[in-house]
Amino acid sequence: MRVVRGRGEDAEADRAVTQFLIEHAGTADEPAVRVWRPHRQVAFGPRDTNSEGYEAAVAAAREREFPTTERRVGGRPVAYTGDTIAFARIEPIEDERQGIDERYAAVRVDVRDALREIGVGAERGEPEDAFCPGSYSLQAAGGKLCGIAQRVTGDAALVAGIVVVDGHDEIGAVLDPVYDALEVPFDPDTVGSIERAGGEVDPVAIIMRIEDALVGDHLGSVEWVDDLPTVEWVGE
C-alpha cells in the first residue's frame, strides 16, 4: 500500500496529488492512503456549482476570508480551517458496480475506531440540518465531526472524508451564509469537533491514528507529497 503524507503548495496542487493516486491505483493495482490537513478553504461540490446561488455562496465564503475551491467528490459545501483533517483511501477495483456500501462501511468503522482511541465516542449518524449530509457520517457530543464520500472510476474507488479537529464555531459561522445562499438547510450548532467532544486536540497525532487505521494490516511504503512525480490538476 502506498502511504502519502503532507500537502501540496496550494489547494489545486493538493487535488492533483489525490487524482494522481487514483490513476496510479487503477493502472498499477496498488491501493493508497492519504491523511493530511488541507489548506484553509470552503470546498463546493458539483451540485453547488450548478445552483443559482453559487456565486453568492462563493462571495459569502470569501468575505469571511475562506478561499473557495470546487471538488469532484462529495455533496454540499465543507469548510477547512487549516487544522481540519482530510483522509482518503483509494483501492483498485474490477467492477465499479460492486462493493460501494462495503467500502463506505469499512472506512467509517476505521475512522470511528481511530477517534475512539483518542477519547471521542463517535457513532454513526448526524444531527438534522448538518453540513454536507450523508449516510455514513460520524457524530459525537451532539455534533457532526466526520463526513464521508465516495467516487468510483473505471478501475479505482476513492473513499474520502473530513474530520473536524477544532474550530467548529468558525466552520459554522462561514457555512451558515454559504448554505443560506444555496437555499440548503443548515444549523451552525450541528458542527461538531474532536475538541467539542472532549478528545485530544493534536492534529498530527490524530493524523497518525487515522492513517494507521486506514492502512490496517497492509504494508505501507511512506512517501511525501514533494517526492511524488509532478502532477497537474485538470478540472472538469
C-alpha positions as CSV (number, residue, x, y, z in Angstrom):
1,M,0.0,0.0,0.0
2,R,1.2,3.5,-0.9
3,V,1.0,5.9,2.1
4,V,1.4,9.6,1.2
5,R,1.9,12.4,3.7
6,G,1.9,16.2,3.5
7,R,0.0,18.6,1.3
8,G,0.5,20.4,-2.0
9,E,1.6,24.0,-2.1
10,D,-2.0,25.1,-2.7
11,A,-5.5,23.6,-2.9
12,E,-5.1,22.9,-6.7
13,A,-1.9,21.1,-6.2
14,D,-3.4,19.2,-3.3
15,R,-6.3,17.8,-5.5
16,A,-3.7,16.9,-8.2
17,V,-2.0,14.6,-5.7
18,T,-5.2,12.7,-4.9
19,Q,-6.0,12.5,-8.6
20,F,-2.6,11.1,-9.3
21,L,-3.1,8.4,-6.6
22,I,-6.5,7.4,-8.1
23,E,-4.9,7.0,-11.5
24,H,-1.9,5.1,-10.1
25,A,-4.2,2.7,-8.1
26,G,-6.0,1.8,-11.2
27,T,-3.1,1.3,-13.5
28,A,-0.6,-0.2,-11.0
29,D,-3.1,-2.2,-9.0
30,E,-1.8,-0.6,-5.8
31,P,-4.0,0.9,-3.1
32,A,-3.1,4.1,-1.4
33,V,-3.9,6.0,1.8
34,R,-3.5,9.7,2.4
35,V,-4.3,11.7,5.6
36,W,-3.5,15.4,5.8
37,R,-4.5,18.9,6.6
38,P,-5.8,20.8,3.5
39,H,-5.3,24.5,3.1
40,R,-8.0,26.8,4.5
41,Q,-10.9,26.8,2.1
42,V,-14.6,26.2,1.5
43,A,-14.9,23.4,-1.0
44,F,-18.1,23.2,-3.1
45,G,-19.4,20.0,-4.7
46,P,-20.9,19.5,-8.2
47,R,-24.5,20.2,-7.1
48,D,-23.4,23.6,-5.7
49,T,-21.7,24.9,-8.8
50,N,-25.0,24.4,-10.7
51,S,-27.0,26.2,-8.1
52,E,-28.4,29.7,-8.8
53,G,-27.0,30.8,-5.5
54,Y,-23.5,29.6,-6.2
55,E,-21.9,33.0,-6.9
56,A,-23.4,34.5,-3.7
57,A,-22.2,31.5,-1.7
58,V,-18.7,31.9,-3.0
59,A,-18.8,35.6,-2.2
60,A,-20.0,34.8,1.4
61,A,-17.1,32.5,2.0
62,R,-14.5,34.9,0.6
63,E,-15.9,37.7,2.7
64,R,-15.1,35.6,5.8
65,E,-11.5,35.0,4.5
66,F,-12.1,31.5,3.2
67,P,-10.8,30.8,-0.3
68,T,-13.1,28.7,-2.4
69,T,-12.5,25.6,-4.4
70,E,-14.5,23.0,-6.4
71,R,-14.3,19.3,-5.8
72,R,-15.3,16.2,-7.8
73,V,-16.3,14.0,-4.8
74,G,-18.8,14.8,-2.1
75,G,-22.1,16.6,-1.7
76,R,-22.7,20.0,-0.2
77,P,-20.0,22.6,0.9
78,V,-17.4,21.7,3.6
79,A,-15.0,24.1,5.3
80,Y,-11.4,23.5,6.2
81,T,-9.8,25.9,8.7
82,G,-6.2,24.7,8.2
83,D,-6.4,22.2,11.1
84,T,-9.3,20.2,9.7
85,I,-8.2,16.8,8.6
86,A,-8.9,15.1,5.3
87,F,-8.5,11.5,4.6
88,A,-8.6,9.2,1.5
89,R,-8.4,5.5,0.9
90,I,-8.0,4.6,-2.8
91,E,-8.4,1.0,-4.0
92,P,-8.1,-0.7,-7.4
93,I,-11.4,-2.3,-8.4
94,E,-12.6,-4.7,-11.1
95,D,-16.3,-3.9,-11.1
96,E,-17.5,-0.4,-10.4
97,R,-21.0,-1.7,-9.6
98,Q,-19.9,-3.7,-6.6
99,G,-18.5,-3.0,-3.2
100,I,-19.7,0.6,-2.7
101,D,-21.5,0.0,0.6
102,E,-18.8,-2.2,1.9
103,R,-16.1,0.4,1.2
104,Y,-18.2,3.1,2.9
105,A,-18.8,1.0,5.9
106,A,-15.1,-0.2,6.2
107,V,-13.8,3.4,6.2
108,R,-16.4,4.6,8.6
109,V,-15.5,1.9,11.1
110,D,-11.8,2.5,10.7
111,V,-12.2,6.3,11.3
112,R,-14.6,5.7,14.2
113,D,-12.1,3.3,15.9
114,A,-9.3,5.8,15.4
115,L,-11.4,8.6,17.1
116,R,-12.3,6.3,20.0
117,E,-8.6,5.7,20.6
118,I,-8.2,9.5,21.2
119,G,-11.2,9.6,23.6
120,V,-14.0,10.5,21.2
121,G,-17.0,8.2,21.4
122,A,-18.1,8.8,17.8
123,E,-21.1,7.0,16.4
124,R,-22.7,6.7,13.0
125,G,-25.2,9.4,12.2
126,E,-25.5,13.2,12.1
127,P,-27.9,15.8,13.5
128,E,-30.6,17.3,11.4
129,D,-29.5,20.1,9.1
130,A,-25.8,19.2,9.4
131,F,-23.2,20.3,6.8
132,C,-22.8,18.0,3.8
133,P,-25.4,15.5,4.9
134,G,-24.7,11.8,4.2
135,S,-25.5,8.3,5.3
136,Y,-22.0,7.4,6.6
137,S,-21.3,10.4,8.8
138,L,-20.0,10.2,12.4
139,Q,-21.2,12.4,15.3
140,A,-20.3,12.9,18.9
141,A,-21.5,15.3,21.6
142,G,-24.4,16.3,19.5
143,G,-22.4,17.5,16.5
144,K,-21.2,16.1,13.2
145,L,-17.4,15.8,13.1
146,C,-16.9,13.5,10.2
147,G,-18.4,13.2,6.7
148,I,-17.5,10.5,4.1
149,A,-18.0,10.5,0.4
150,Q,-17.0,8.1,-2.4
151,R,-16.1,8.4,-6.1
152,V,-15.7,5.4,-8.4
153,T,-13.9,5.5,-11.7
154,G,-13.5,2.6,-14.2
155,D,-10.7,0.9,-12.2
156,A,-10.4,2.6,-8.9
157,A,-12.5,3.7,-6.0
158,L,-11.8,6.7,-3.7
159,V,-13.4,6.9,-0.3
160,A,-12.6,10.2,1.3
161,G,-13.8,12.5,4.1
162,I,-13.0,15.1,6.7
163,V,-12.6,15.1,10.5
164,V,-13.2,18.4,12.3
165,V,-10.5,18.8,14.9
166,D,-11.4,22.2,16.4
167,G,-12.8,25.5,15.1
168,H,-16.3,24.2,14.9
169,D,-17.7,27.7,15.7
170,E,-15.7,29.2,12.8
171,I,-16.8,26.5,10.5
172,G,-20.5,27.0,11.5
173,A,-20.1,30.8,11.0
174,V,-18.8,30.6,7.5
175,L,-21.1,27.8,6.3
176,D,-24.2,29.5,7.6
177,P,-24.4,32.2,4.9
178,V,-22.9,29.8,2.3
179,Y,-25.8,27.3,2.8
180,D,-28.3,30.2,3.0
181,A,-27.2,31.4,-0.4
182,L,-27.6,27.9,-1.8
183,E,-31.0,27.6,-0.1
184,V,-29.9,24.4,1.7
185,P,-31.0,23.8,5.3
186,F,-28.1,24.2,7.8
187,D,-27.8,24.7,11.5
188,P,-24.4,26.0,12.7
189,D,-24.9,24.4,16.1
190,T,-24.7,20.9,14.5
191,V,-21.0,21.3,13.6
192,G,-19.1,19.1,16.0
193,S,-15.4,18.6,16.5
194,I,-12.9,16.5,18.4
195,E,-12.4,19.4,20.8
196,R,-16.2,19.7,21.4
197,A,-16.3,16.0,22.1
198,G,-13.6,16.3,24.7
199,G,-10.9,14.5,22.7
200,E,-7.2,15.1,22.3
201,V,-6.7,18.2,20.1
202,D,-3.4,17.3,18.4
203,P,-3.8,17.3,14.6
204,V,-0.5,15.4,14.0
205,A,-1.3,12.7,16.5
206,I,-4.8,12.4,15.1
207,I,-3.5,12.1,11.5
208,M,-1.2,9.3,12.6
209,R,-4.1,7.4,14.3
210,I,-6.4,7.7,11.3
211,E,-3.6,6.8,8.9
212,D,-2.8,3.6,10.9
213,A,-6.5,2.7,11.0
214,L,-6.9,3.1,7.2
215,V,-3.7,1.3,6.4
216,G,-4.6,-1.6,8.7
217,D,-2.6,-4.8,8.2
218,H,-1.2,-3.7,4.8
219,L,2.4,-3.0,4.4
220,G,2.8,0.7,3.5
221,S,5.7,2.5,1.8
222,V,5.6,6.1,3.1
223,E,6.2,8.9,0.6
224,W,5.9,12.7,1.0
225,V,3.9,14.8,-1.5
226,D,7.1,16.7,-2.5
227,D,8.6,13.4,-3.6
228,L,5.8,12.4,-6.0
229,P,6.1,13.0,-9.7
230,T,5.0,16.4,-10.8
231,V,1.2,16.3,-11.5
232,E,-1.2,18.8,-12.9
233,W,-4.8,19.3,-11.8
234,V,-7.3,19.4,-14.6
235,G,-10.7,20.5,-13.5
236,E,-13.9,19.2,-15.0
